[in-house]
Amino acid sequence: MPDLVPEEIERYAEEHTTPPVPLLAELADETRATLRSPQMLTGTVEGRFLELLVWASGARRILEIGTYSGYSALSMAAALPDGGRIDTCEVEERHAEVARRYIARSPHADRITVHLGPALETIERLEGAFDLVFVDADKENYVNYYEAVLPRIAARGLIAADNTLWSGRVLDEQDQSEGTRAIRAFNEHVRADERVTSVMLTVRDGVTLIRRNP
Ligand SMILES: C[S@@+](CC[C@H](N)C(=O)[O-])C[C@H]1O[C@@H](n2cnc3c(N)ncnc32)[C@H](O)[C@@H]1O
């Protein structure tokens, strides 16, 4: 993934971010050693960002779309208040298996549920409102995820959508691949939506924070 931010700046930011706890470091190593597309892992800086977002928002009910090996779910769980919980959706059995194994070894095993299957089906089955939704799965469904969860965001809730800069390819007009067109369409959809207030952050591969207007 080409760097949106100069590599030395990314490295400096990572060196000045609290390192991951040993279990997360081990998870990251196993992910890189055994799973396909390890660049999908959120990693140190974005993991701490999500953790502090949960901390600052006091989010109790979190929905994650795209578990992979569980790094971001475990990062967010570290800041959950008592009684808080995370529902995370994953379609690939191999990914869910790794995530479940690390979640079981973590102090958060009773607060994270991995739902195996297509996320849109899982979202329909889940009840209630969400304080935070982290969207980080198949880009082609981003608008569908957004429209499925926006009505279910709590009054002070947030949506955080990952990869909204898509390695800079959002600006490359030559790139008409399905993923790039899907991210562009999502970004335009959010920008044009008067129901929300949003900010696109140049954190890692782009994170867009969205809240519903009162
Ligand atoms: C970018 S990764 C998620 C990274 C993860 N949040 C982390 O921090 O490590 C995207 C994940 O979404 C899963 N996925 C793709 N399409 C999906 C779908 N329709 N429903 C559920 N999960 C899906 C992929 O298998 C992959 O594990």
PDBQT file of the ligand as one rigid body, heavy atoms in Angstrom, charges set to zero:
ROOT
HETATM    1  C1  LIG A 301      -9.788  -4.728   6.109  1.00  0.00    +0.000 C 
HETATM    2  S1  LIG A 301     -10.179  -6.235   6.841  1.00  0.00    +0.000 S 
HETATM    3  C2  LIG A 301     -10.635  -5.785   8.460  1.00  0.00    +0.000 C 
HETATM    4  C3  LIG A 301      -9.427  -5.425   9.305  1.00  0.00    +0.000 C 
HETATM    5  C4  LIG A 301      -9.735  -5.392  10.800  1.00  0.00    +0.000 C 
HETATM    6  N1  LIG A 301     -10.762  -4.422  11.128  1.00  0.00    +0.000 N 
HETATM    7  C5  LIG A 301      -8.451  -5.141  11.559  1.00  0.00    +0.000 C 
HETATM    8  O1  LIG A 301      -8.312  -4.150  12.150  1.00  0.00    +0.000 OA
HETATM    9  O2  LIG A 301      -7.553  -5.919  11.572  1.00  0.00    +0.000 OA
HETATM   10  C6  LIG A 301     -11.711  -6.626   6.083  1.00  0.00    +0.000 C 
HETATM   11  C7  LIG A 301     -12.348  -7.928   6.551  1.00  0.00    +0.000 C 
HETATM   12  O3  LIG A 301     -13.708  -7.907   6.113  1.00  0.00    +0.000 OA
HETATM   13  C8  LIG A 301     -14.096  -9.217   5.735  1.00  0.00    +0.000 C 
HETATM   14  N2  LIG A 301     -15.257  -9.122   4.829  1.00  0.00    +0.000 N 
HETATM   15  C9  LIG A 301     -15.260  -8.854   3.498  1.00  0.00    +0.000 A 
HETATM   16  N3  LIG A 301     -16.535  -8.844   3.027  1.00  0.00    +0.000 NA
HETATM   17  C10 LIG A 301     -17.349  -9.090   4.101  1.00  0.00    +0.000 A 
HETATM   18  C11 LIG A 301     -18.768  -9.207   4.265  1.00  0.00    +0.000 A 
HETATM   19  N4  LIG A 301     -19.602  -9.049   3.229  1.00  0.00    +0.000 N 
HETATM   20  N5  LIG A 301     -19.244  -9.468   5.491  1.00  0.00    +0.000 NA
HETATM   21  C12 LIG A 301     -18.398  -9.625   6.544  1.00  0.00    +0.000 A 
HETATM   22  N6  LIG A 301     -17.050  -9.523   6.455  1.00  0.00    +0.000 NA
HETATM   23  C13 LIG A 301     -16.529  -9.266   5.250  1.00  0.00    +0.000 A 
HETATM   24  C14 LIG A 301     -12.828  -9.781   5.077  1.00  0.00    +0.000 C 
HETATM   25  O4  LIG A 301     -12.846 -11.183   5.079  1.00  0.00    +0.000 OA
HETATM   26  C15 LIG A 301     -11.713  -9.197   5.956  1.00  0.00    +0.000 C 
HETATM   27  O5  LIG A 301     -11.373 -10.081   6.992  1.00  0.00    +0.000 OA
ENDROOT
TORSDOF 0
